Amino acid sequence: MKVTYIEQDVFKHLGTNAVILHIPTSVCVARNLYDYQSKSYYTIWFNDVYFEKYAGEEKSINISEKVWERDVTIITTDSFYETDIENIAIPDTITYIGGGAFYGCKNLKQITLPPYLEKIETYTFKYSGIEKIEVPQSVAEIGYGAFSYSALKEIKGLENVEYIDNCAFRGTPWEEDIEGDFVCIYDALHLYRGTESEVVLPATTKAIRGAFCIDEGYNYPIKVTKVFIPESVTSISPKSFYGQKDMEVYIPKSVTAIGCNDATLPPEHAEDIFKIGFGGVIITTEGSAAEAYAIAQRIPYKIITEEEMQQEMEKASDTSK
């Protein structure tokens, strides 16, 4: 009978001095096995080998390209969470790095990402010491809070990224260096850091990505009572108004994608921009996507005409001048 499955920690009683020389190709699943040579734990999951955790004491680490004659393709979630690593070499075989993988690694200043990586996941480098990074052309998405509150000062390759999620660069020196009250990355508004209570968004804005999300311990956005969204905007991402309790949001009929209905968002985004943590009112026009959304989510809303919406926006614009 061929062995196809090795249970988690089955060799743990042997300690880290035990050397696993060979695992037959018949094994499809093997959980959390220690590799003596790389001083790391790995999981075999069918055709993938997951890097789970480094158990050595060195501060400069080379992740193995192969273990037990199999390619290492994945770095798992939280694998280096709040460790003291200073340097890490990632092999080209890696195509996925889990969320929070380098969370809190304050001594990790720079890293070279593998060329076939498709996404920088949620909180991957949050609170890390990363100062410079180059995003490979293969990366199509940067996840929620991926670099938030890190030491990031310089980033290259963003022009190739199709979607940058909310708060991806929140609290970083890089974001702070972007001039103006409206922090835009390309045509998406990621943060409002002005002081106006009534805010008219720039007509160049095409998407809202977490711009009015309240993050505990962060200064912005300052108290905002009204937000006027221009007709250039077509989508609003999840949690863009998280934590706002007394806000009126004017949403024109041009906005057709709201929250998890945003066609540019990956399907795992299930949060709703208003339903979670929002206690305000949606103001929109009859027959709009915003009206349908408010009804479906049982959110307070008010219907006005397009002329009235334009008048309110012009009035707010004149007040802010």
C-alpha positions as CSV (number, residue, x, y, z in Angstrom):
1,M,0.0,0.0,0.0
2,K,1.3,3.4,-0.9
3,V,1.5,6.2,1.6
4,T,-0.5,9.2,0.4
5,Y,-1.1,11.2,3.6
6,I,1.2,12.3,6.5
7,E,-0.6,13.8,9.5
8,Q,0.5,17.1,11.1
9,D,3.5,16.9,13.4
10,V,3.8,13.1,13.1
11,F,7.6,13.3,13.5
12,K,7.6,16.1,16.1
13,H,8.5,13.8,18.9
14,L,11.8,13.1,17.1
15,G,12.8,16.8,17.5
16,T,14.5,19.0,14.9
17,N,17.6,16.8,14.7
18,A,15.7,14.2,12.7
19,V,16.4,14.3,9.0
20,I,13.7,13.4,6.5
21,L,15.7,12.2,3.6
22,H,12.9,11.4,1.1
23,I,9.1,11.6,0.8
24,P,7.7,9.5,-2.0
25,T,5.7,11.0,-4.9
26,S,2.7,9.1,-3.8
27,V,2.3,11.4,-0.8
28,C,-0.3,14.1,-1.7
29,V,-0.7,15.7,1.7
30,A,1.9,16.1,4.5
31,R,1.4,18.7,7.1
32,N,4.0,20.8,8.9
33,L,7.1,18.7,8.4
34,Y,10.5,20.0,9.5
35,D,13.3,20.2,7.0
36,Y,16.7,19.9,8.8
37,Q,18.7,21.5,6.0
38,S,16.7,24.7,5.7
39,K,15.6,24.7,9.4
40,S,12.1,25.4,8.3
41,Y,8.6,23.8,8.4
42,Y,6.8,22.9,5.2
43,T,3.4,21.5,4.1
44,I,2.9,19.4,1.0
45,W,-0.5,19.9,-0.6
46,F,-0.8,18.0,-3.8
47,N,1.3,19.8,-6.4
48,D,2.3,22.7,-4.0
49,V,4.8,22.9,-1.2
50,Y,4.0,25.6,1.4
51,F,6.7,27.3,3.4
52,E,5.1,27.4,6.9
53,K,7.7,28.8,9.3
54,Y,11.5,29.4,9.8
55,A,12.7,27.8,13.0
56,G,16.4,28.8,13.0
57,E,18.1,31.7,14.6
58,E,19.7,33.4,11.6
59,K,18.5,36.9,10.7
60,S,19.4,36.4,7.0
61,I,17.2,33.7,5.5
62,N,17.2,31.9,2.1
63,I,13.9,30.1,1.4
64,S,14.7,26.8,-0.4
65,E,13.6,26.5,-4.0
66,K,13.0,22.8,-3.5
67,V,12.4,20.4,-0.6
68,W,12.1,16.7,-0.9
69,E,12.4,17.1,-4.7
70,R,9.4,19.4,-4.9
71,D,9.2,23.1,-5.8
72,V,8.3,25.5,-2.9
73,T,5.6,27.7,-4.4
74,I,3.8,29.3,-1.5
75,I,4.7,31.3,1.6
76,T,1.8,30.9,4.1
77,T,-0.1,33.5,6.1
78,D,1.8,35.0,9.0
79,S,4.9,32.9,8.3
80,F,7.3,35.5,9.6
81,Y,4.9,37.4,11.8
82,E,6.8,39.9,14.1
83,T,10.1,38.1,13.7
84,D,13.6,39.8,13.8
85,I,14.6,38.8,10.2
86,E,16.7,41.4,8.4
87,N,17.2,39.8,5.0
88,I,15.3,37.2,3.1
89,A,15.9,35.6,-0.3
90,I,12.7,34.4,-2.0
91,P,13.1,31.9,-4.9
92,D,11.5,32.4,-8.3
93,T,9.3,29.4,-7.7
94,I,7.1,31.3,-5.3
95,T,3.8,32.5,-6.8
96,Y,1.8,33.3,-3.6
97,I,2.7,35.0,-0.4
98,G,0.0,34.8,2.3
99,G,-1.6,37.8,4.1
100,G,0.5,39.1,7.0
101,A,3.5,37.1,6.0
102,F,5.9,39.9,7.0
103,Y,3.6,41.7,9.4
104,G,5.6,43.6,12.1
105,C,9.1,42.6,10.7
106,K,10.6,46.0,11.7
107,N,14.2,45.0,10.9
108,L,13.3,44.0,7.3
109,K,14.2,47.1,5.3
110,Q,14.1,45.7,1.7
111,I,12.9,42.7,-0.2
112,T,13.0,41.4,-3.7
113,L,9.6,39.9,-4.7
114,P,9.5,36.9,-7.0
115,P,8.8,37.5,-10.7
116,Y,5.6,35.3,-10.9
117,L,3.8,36.7,-7.8
118,E,0.2,37.6,-8.7
119,K,-0.9,39.5,-5.6
120,I,0.5,41.3,-2.6
121,E,-2.0,40.1,0.0
122,T,-3.8,41.8,2.9
123,Y,-1.4,43.2,5.6
124,T,1.6,41.4,4.0
125,F,4.0,44.2,5.1
126,K,1.9,46.0,7.7
127,Y,4.1,47.6,10.5
128,S,7.2,46.2,8.7
129,G,10.5,48.1,8.2
130,I,10.2,47.9,4.4
131,E,11.5,51.2,2.9
132,K,11.9,50.3,-0.8
133,I,10.2,47.8,-3.0
134,E,9.7,47.1,-6.6
135,V,6.4,45.4,-7.7
136,P,6.9,42.7,-10.3
137,Q,5.0,43.1,-13.6
138,S,3.1,39.9,-12.7
139,V,1.3,41.5,-9.7
140,A,-2.3,42.5,-10.6
141,E,-3.5,43.4,-7.1
142,I,-2.3,44.9,-3.9
143,G,-4.5,43.9,-1.0
144,Y,-6.2,45.7,1.9
145,G,-3.6,47.4,4.2
146,A,-0.7,45.6,2.4
147,F,1.9,48.2,3.4
148,S,0.0,50.1,6.0
149,Y,2.0,51.8,8.8
150,S,5.2,50.4,7.3
151,A,8.4,52.5,6.7
152,L,7.8,52.5,3.0
153,K,9.4,55.5,1.3
154,E,9.8,54.3,-2.3
155,I,7.8,51.9,-4.5
156,K,8.3,51.1,-8.2
157,G,6.1,49.2,-10.6
158,L,2.6,50.4,-9.5
159,E,1.7,51.3,-13.1
160,N,1.3,47.5,-13.8
161,V,-1.1,46.9,-10.9
162,E,-4.8,46.7,-11.9
163,Y,-6.3,47.1,-8.5
164,I,-5.0,48.7,-5.3
165,D,-7.3,48.0,-2.3
166,N,-8.3,50.3,0.6
167,C,-5.6,51.6,3.0
168,A,-2.9,49.8,1.1
169,F,-0.4,52.5,2.0
170,R,-2.1,54.1,4.9
171,G,0.3,55.8,7.4
172,T,3.4,55.3,5.3
173,P,6.0,58.0,4.4
174,W,5.3,57.3,0.8
175,E,1.6,58.2,1.1
176,E,2.4,61.2,3.3
177,D,4.6,62.6,0.5
178,I,1.7,62.7,-1.9
179,E,0.7,66.4,-2.0
180,G,-2.8,67.8,-1.5
181,D,-5.9,67.0,0.5
182,F,-7.0,64.3,-2.0
183,V,-4.6,61.3,-2.0
184,C,-5.1,59.7,-5.4
185,I,-3.3,56.8,-6.8
186,Y,-3.9,57.1,-10.5
187,D,-7.7,57.8,-10.9
188,A,-8.8,56.3,-7.5
189,L,-9.2,58.3,-4.3
190,H,-7.6,56.5,-1.4
191,L,-7.7,59.1,1.3
192,Y,-9.2,62.5,2.1
193,R,-7.0,64.4,4.6
194,G,-8.4,68.0,4.3
195,T,-10.2,69.8,7.0
196,E,-13.5,70.7,5.2
197,S,-16.7,69.3,6.7
198,E,-18.4,69.4,3.3
199,V,-16.3,67.7,0.6
200,V,-16.7,67.8,-3.1
201,L,-14.5,65.2,-4.8
202,P,-12.3,66.2,-7.8
203,A,-14.0,65.6,-11.2
204,T,-11.0,63.5,-12.2
205,T,-11.9,60.8,-9.7
206,K,-13.2,57.6,-11.2
207,A,-13.2,55.3,-8.1
208,I,-13.3,55.6,-4.3
209,R,-11.1,53.2,-2.4
210,G,-11.4,53.6,1.3
211,A,-11.0,57.4,1.3
212,F,-13.3,58.1,4.2
213,C,-12.6,54.9,6.2
214,I,-11.8,55.7,9.9
215,D,-8.8,53.8,11.1
216,E,-8.4,54.0,14.9
217,G,-5.2,55.9,15.9
218,Y,-4.8,57.6,12.5
219,N,-5.5,61.4,12.1
220,Y,-7.5,61.3,8.9
221,P,-10.1,61.8,7.7
222,I,-11.1,64.7,10.0
223,K,-14.8,65.1,10.8
224,V,-16.8,65.2,7.5
225,T,-20.5,65.7,7.4
226,K,-21.2,65.7,3.6
227,V,-19.5,64.1,0.7
228,F,-20.4,65.0,-2.9
229,I,-19.4,62.4,-5.5
230,P,-19.0,63.6,-9.1
231,E,-20.4,61.8,-12.1
232,S,-16.9,60.8,-13.1
233,V,-17.0,58.1,-10.4
234,T,-18.3,54.7,-11.4
235,S,-17.3,52.5,-8.4
236,I,-17.0,52.6,-4.6
237,S,-15.0,49.8,-2.9
238,P,-15.9,48.1,0.4
239,K,-15.5,49.9,3.7
240,S,-14.9,53.3,1.9
241,F,-17.0,54.9,4.6
242,Y,-16.3,52.6,7.5
243,G,-16.8,54.1,10.9
244,Q,-18.7,57.2,9.7
245,K,-21.8,57.8,11.8
246,D,-23.3,61.2,10.8
247,M,-22.4,61.6,7.2
248,E,-24.6,62.3,4.1
249,V,-23.1,60.8,1.0
250,Y,-24.4,62.2,-2.3
251,I,-24.1,59.4,-5.0
252,P,-25.0,60.1,-8.6
253,K,-26.4,57.7,-11.1
254,S,-23.0,57.2,-12.7
255,V,-22.0,55.0,-9.8
256,T,-23.0,51.5,-10.9
257,A,-20.7,49.4,-8.8
258,I,-21.0,49.6,-5.0
259,G,-19.2,47.5,-2.5
260,C,-19.1,43.8,-3.4
261,N,-21.0,44.7,-6.6
262,D,-17.8,46.4,-7.9
263,A,-16.9,44.4,-11.0
264,T,-13.2,45.3,-10.5
265,L,-13.1,43.6,-7.1
266,P,-12.1,40.0,-6.5
267,P,-15.0,37.8,-5.3
268,E,-13.6,37.3,-1.8
269,H,-14.5,40.9,-1.0
270,A,-17.8,40.4,0.8
271,E,-18.0,43.5,3.0
272,D,-20.4,46.2,2.2
273,I,-19.2,49.8,2.1
274,F,-22.1,51.2,4.1
275,K,-23.7,48.3,5.9
276,I,-20.6,47.7,8.0
277,G,-19.7,50.5,10.3
278,F,-21.8,53.2,8.6
279,G,-24.5,55.2,10.3
280,G,-25.2,57.9,7.8
281,V,-27.6,58.6,4.9
282,I,-27.3,57.9,1.2
283,I,-28.7,60.7,-1.0
284,T,-29.2,59.8,-4.6
285,T,-31.6,60.0,-7.6
286,E,-34.5,57.9,-8.4
287,G,-33.7,54.6,-10.2
288,S,-30.0,54.7,-9.4
289,A,-27.8,51.8,-8.3
290,A,-27.4,53.6,-5.0
291,E,-31.1,53.6,-4.4
292,A,-31.4,49.9,-5.1
293,Y,-28.4,49.3,-2.9
294,A,-29.9,51.3,0.0
295,I,-33.2,49.5,-0.3
296,A,-31.5,46.0,-0.4
297,Q,-29.3,46.8,2.6
298,R,-31.9,48.7,4.6
299,I,-29.8,51.8,4.8
300,P,-31.5,55.2,5.3
301,Y,-31.7,57.1,2.0
302,K,-33.2,60.2,0.4
303,I,-34.2,60.7,-3.2
304,I,-33.6,64.1,-4.8
305,T,-33.5,65.2,-8.5
306,E,-30.4,65.5,-10.5
307,E,-30.8,69.3,-10.5
308,E,-31.0,69.4,-6.8
309,M,-27.9,67.3,-6.5
310,Q,-26.0,69.6,-8.8
311,Q,-27.2,72.6,-6.8
312,E,-26.1,71.1,-3.5
313,M,-22.7,70.3,-4.9
314,E,-22.2,73.8,-6.3
315,K,-23.3,75.3,-3.0
316,A,-20.7,73.1,-1.2
317,S,-18.0,74.1,-3.8
318,D,-18.7,77.8,-3.2
319,T,-18.5,77.4,0.6
320,S,-15.1,75.6,0.4
321,K,-13.5,78.4,-1.7
